[in-house]
Amino acid sequence: MTKKTALGFIGLGMMGKYMAKNLLKNHYQVIGYNRSKKVLRELKKSGLVVATTPAQVGEQSEIIILMLPSAKETKEVIFGQNGLSQGLSRGQIVIDMSTSNPDDTIKIKRRLKTKGVQMLDAPVSRGQRAAVNATLSIMVGGDKKTFTKCLPVFKALGNFIVHLGPFGSGLYVKALNNFLFALNLMASTQGLMIIKKNKINLRKSIEVISESSGHNRAMAISINRNLGLKRPSIGFYLRHMAKDVNIFSQVARNQKVKNSLAKPVLAFYQAMAKKYGQADTMYVFEHLLVKNQKLPKK
């Protein structure tokens, strides 16, 4: 694979926009499609080739990256009117970097296989800042040879890339990862409320915990980085966090794995998302700790 490989990119939102920019910086030709045209105009200045339909992306690209909210949107983009599948042919590769329910995405993969199209699941982590800096953590599932072929593309987007196993592996690990982050953010915020109530220095407390057995990235990085800011942000909508916790809950249920924590954590984020879904996930921290307000009722 050369750096002149034509890459398609569908889903240029809070993460995808910066991922596409990094591919362009690495001299890839990128053909992009997005429902919102504003971001297309912005990226066109950086060299993006604008497609008018997902099918057109498929016609012009060797490898197509999807960065969409859920499997529902992925299915619509691929198999809907003027969908990506209409422009695909044998030998092309689709990389789904979205965070979706693996059970739903596996069904999409099976449908694409009938066209001779390979598919990898490669969800990402570390947030918007990592998307900007090309330091994403990328967890990949699927055919190993296809993974090796796409590795240069992944290296243009992240600095921690792991092939985990067969298709779906990345999505299963991502479901657990986001559940743990949501749980740690919730627990850390509520715990720090005790620290604040007793007038103990918050930043010093986080420093101590970060060097002790209670260490977690939600506290050490996400909360610590946002202390003192008027509007905390990690570049991830609260409604998306609620969606991701629900994915983990669904996976646990479908796999018949008991998880007593999934239900209360899901209820917490769904209640927050119902009232503040368009807000950044760090609004949980702002709402509870900084503003010292009670949780909204579901």
SULNOR-V646304 format. One record per residue. N is the residue number from 1. RES is the residue in three letters. PSI is psi in whole degrees, 0 to 359 (none if undefined). BURIAL is # if it has 16 or more other ideal C-beta (glycine too) atoms within 10 Angstrom, else .. D_CENTER is the distance of its C-alpha to the mean C-alpha in whole Angstrom. Layout:
[[N	RES	PSI	BURIAL	D_CENTER] [N	RES	PSI	BURIAL	D_CENTER]]
This chain:
[[1	MET	132	.	26] [2	THR	169	.	27] [3	LYS	354	.	25] [4	LYS	6	.	26] [5	THR	134	#	24] [6	ALA	122	.	23] [7	LEU	135	#	19] [8	GLY	148	#	18] [9	PHE	118	#	15] [10	ILE	121	#	14] [11	GLY	78	#	11] [12	LEU	56	#	12] [13	GLY	217	#	11] [14	MET	329	#	10] [15	MET	312	#	7] [16	GLY	324	#	9] [17	LYS	314	#	13] [18	TYR	329	#	13] [19	MET	318	#	11] [20	ALA	321	#	14] [21	LYS	320	#	17] [22	ASN	327	#	16] [23	LEU	320	#	17] [24	LEU	321	#	20] [25	LYS	332	.	21] [26	ASN	17	#	22] [27	HIS	22	.	24] [28	TYR	148	#	22] [29	GLN	125	#	23] [30	VAL	124	#	20] [31	ILE	118	#	21] [32	GLY	148	#	18] [33	TYR	139	#	18] [34	ASN	146	#	17] [35	ARG	318	.	18] [36	SER	125	.	19] [37	LYS	342	.	21] [38	LYS	314	.	21] [39	VAL	329	#	18] [40	LEU	319	#	20] [41	ARG	321	.	23] [42	GLU	313	.	22] [43	LEU	336	#	20] [44	LYS	328	.	23] [45	LYS	335	.	25] [46	SER	359	.	23] [47	GLY	1	.	24] [48	LEU	136	#	22] [49	VAL	120	#	24] [50	VAL	127	.	23] [51	ALA	148	#	23] [52	THR	343	.	24] [53	THR	159	#	23] [54	PRO	325	#	20] [55	ALA	321	#	24] [56	GLN	325	#	25] [57	VAL	315	#	21] [58	GLY	321	#	22] [59	GLU	330	#	26] [60	GLN	0	#	25] [61	SER	150	#	23] [62	GLU	319	.	23] [63	ILE	134	#	19] [64	ILE	127	#	17] [65	ILE	134	#	13] [66	LEU	132	#	11] [67	MET	81	#	8] [68	LEU	162	#	8] [69	PRO	324	#	8] [70	SER	174	#	10] [71	ALA	332	#	12] [72	LYS	311	.	15] [73	GLU	323	#	14] [74	THR	314	#	13] [75	LYS	318	#	17] [76	GLU	316	.	18] [77	VAL	322	#	17] [78	ILE	314	#	19] [79	PHE	359	.	22] [80	GLY	189	.	23] [81	GLN	132	.	25] [82	ASN	34	.	25] [83	GLY	165	#	22] [84	LEU	319	#	21] [85	SER	332	#	23] [86	GLN	339	#	26] [87	GLY	1	#	25] [88	LEU	152	#	24] [89	SER	169	.	27] [90	ARG	136	.	28] [91	GLY	346	.	26] [92	GLN	164	#	23] [93	ILE	132	#	20] [94	VAL	126	#	16] [95	ILE	114	#	13] [96	ASP	108	#	10] [97	MET	10	#	7] [98	SER	167	#	5] [99	THR	105	#	5] [100	SER	169	#	9] [101	ASN	120	#	12] [102	PRO	326	#	13] [103	ASP	322	#	17] [104	ASP	320	#	16] [105	THR	327	#	14] [106	ILE	322	#	17] [107	LYS	321	.	20] [108	ILE	318	#	18] [109	LYS	319	#	19] [110	ARG	322	.	22] [111	ARG	320	.	23] [112	LEU	329	#	22] [113	LYS	328	.	24] [114	THR	341	.	27] [115	LYS	0	.	27] [116	GLY	20	.	27] [117	VAL	129	#	23] [118	GLN	151	#	21] [119	MET	137	#	17] [120	LEU	144	#	15] [121	ASP	130	#	12] [122	ALA	62	#	10] [123	PRO	158	#	6] [124	VAL	162	#	5] [125	SER	173	#	6] [126	ARG	354	#	9] [127	GLY	184	#	7] [128	GLN	321	#	9] [129	ARG	321	.	12] [130	ALA	327	#	11] [131	ALA	321	#	10] [132	VAL	315	#	13] [133	ASN	3	.	15] [134	ALA	42	#	14] [135	THR	33	.	13] [136	LEU	151	#	10] [137	SER	126	#	10] [138	ILE	120	#	10] [139	MET	117	#	11] [140	VAL	139	#	13] [141	GLY	146	#	15] [142	GLY	185	#	18] [143	ASP	130	.	21] [144	LYS	321	.	22] [145	LYS	322	.	24] [146	THR	320	#	21] [147	PHE	313	#	19] [148	THR	320	.	22] [149	LYS	325	#	22] [150	CYS	355	#	19] [151	LEU	319	.	19] [152	PRO	326	.	20] [153	VAL	314	#	17] [154	PHE	322	#	14] [155	LYS	340	.	17] [156	ALA	349	#	17] [157	LEU	333	#	13] [158	GLY	173	#	13] [159	ASN	5	.	16] [160	PHE	102	.	15] [161	ILE	124	#	14] [162	VAL	130	.	16] [163	HIS	117	#	17] [164	LEU	339	#	17] [165	GLY	207	.	19] [166	PRO	168	.	20] [167	PHE	136	#	17] [168	GLY	339	#	15] [169	SER	316	#	15] [170	GLY	319	#	11] [171	LEU	323	#	10] [172	TYR	317	#	13] [173	VAL	321	#	12] [174	LYS	323	#	8] [175	ALA	317	#	10] [176	LEU	315	.	13] [177	ASN	311	#	11] [178	ASN	329	#	9] [179	PHE	316	#	12] [180	LEU	320	#	14] [181	PHE	315	#	13] [182	ALA	317	#	13] [183	LEU	315	#	17] [184	ASN	322	#	18] [185	LEU	316	#	17] [186	MET	311	#	19] [187	ALA	318	#	22] [188	SER	317	#	22] [189	THR	314	#	22] [190	GLN	325	.	25] [191	GLY	320	.	27] [192	LEU	340	#	27] [193	MET	326	.	29] [194	ILE	317	.	31] [195	ILE	314	#	31] [196	LYS	317	.	32] [197	LYS	329	.	34] [198	ASN	12	.	36] [199	LYS	36	.	36] [200	ILE	141	.	35] [201	ASN	121	.	33] [202	LEU	313	#	29] [203	ARG	319	.	28] [204	LYS	324	.	31] [205	SER	317	#	30] [206	ILE	321	#	26] [207	GLU	316	.	28] [208	VAL	313	.	30] [209	ILE	326	#	27] [210	SER	343	.	25] [211	GLU	13	.	28] [212	SER	185	.	29] [213	SER	346	.	27] [214	GLY	8	.	25] [215	HIS	133	.	23] [216	ASN	151	#	19] [217	ARG	331	#	16] [218	ALA	318	#	16] [219	MET	310	#	19] [220	ALA	326	#	20] [221	ILE	299	#	18] [222	SER	311	#	16] [223	ILE	312	#	19] [224	ASN	319	#	21] [225	ARG	334	.	20] [226	ASN	359	#	20] [227	LEU	130	.	24] [228	GLY	352	.	26] [229	LEU	143	.	24] [230	LYS	326	.	25] [231	ARG	88	.	21] [232	PRO	146	#	19] [233	SER	139	#	15] [234	ILE	8	#	12] [235	GLY	36	#	11] [236	PHE	117	#	9] [237	TYR	144	#	11] [238	LEU	323	#	13] [239	ARG	329	#	13] [240	HIS	325	#	9] [241	MET	319	#	10] [242	ALA	320	#	13] [243	LYS	318	#	11] [244	ASP	322	#	9] [245	VAL	323	#	12] [246	ASN	323	#	14] [247	ILE	313	#	13] [248	PHE	318	#	14] [249	SER	317	#	17] [250	GLN	317	#	17] [251	VAL	314	#	17] [252	ALA	318	#	19] [253	ARG	314	.	22] [254	ASN	327	.	22] [255	GLN	0	.	22] [256	LYS	41	.	25] [257	VAL	124	.	24] [258	LYS	134	.	25] [259	ASN	98	.	23] [260	SER	342	.	25] [261	LEU	335	.	22] [262	ALA	317	#	19] [263	LYS	308	.	22] [264	PRO	325	.	22] [265	VAL	318	#	19] [266	LEU	316	#	18] [267	ALA	320	.	21] [268	PHE	308	#	20] [269	TYR	327	#	17] [270	GLN	322	#	18] [271	ALA	317	.	21] [272	MET	317	#	19] [273	ALA	327	#	17] [274	LYS	324	.	20] [275	LYS	328	.	22] [276	TYR	34	#	19] [277	GLY	328	#	16] [278	GLN	353	.	16] [279	ALA	160	#	16] [280	ASP	151	#	14] [281	THR	329	#	13] [282	MET	356	#	16] [283	TYR	333	#	18] [284	VAL	313	#	19] [285	PHE	312	#	20] [286	GLU	315	#	22] [287	HIS	314	#	23] [288	LEU	314	#	25] [289	LEU	311	#	26] [290	VAL	311	#	26] [291	LYS	348	.	28] [292	ASN	43	.	29] [293	GLN	162	.	29] [294	LYS	160	.	29] [295	LEU	143	.	26] [296	PRO	147	.	26] [297	LYS	146	.	27] [298	LYS	none	.	25]]
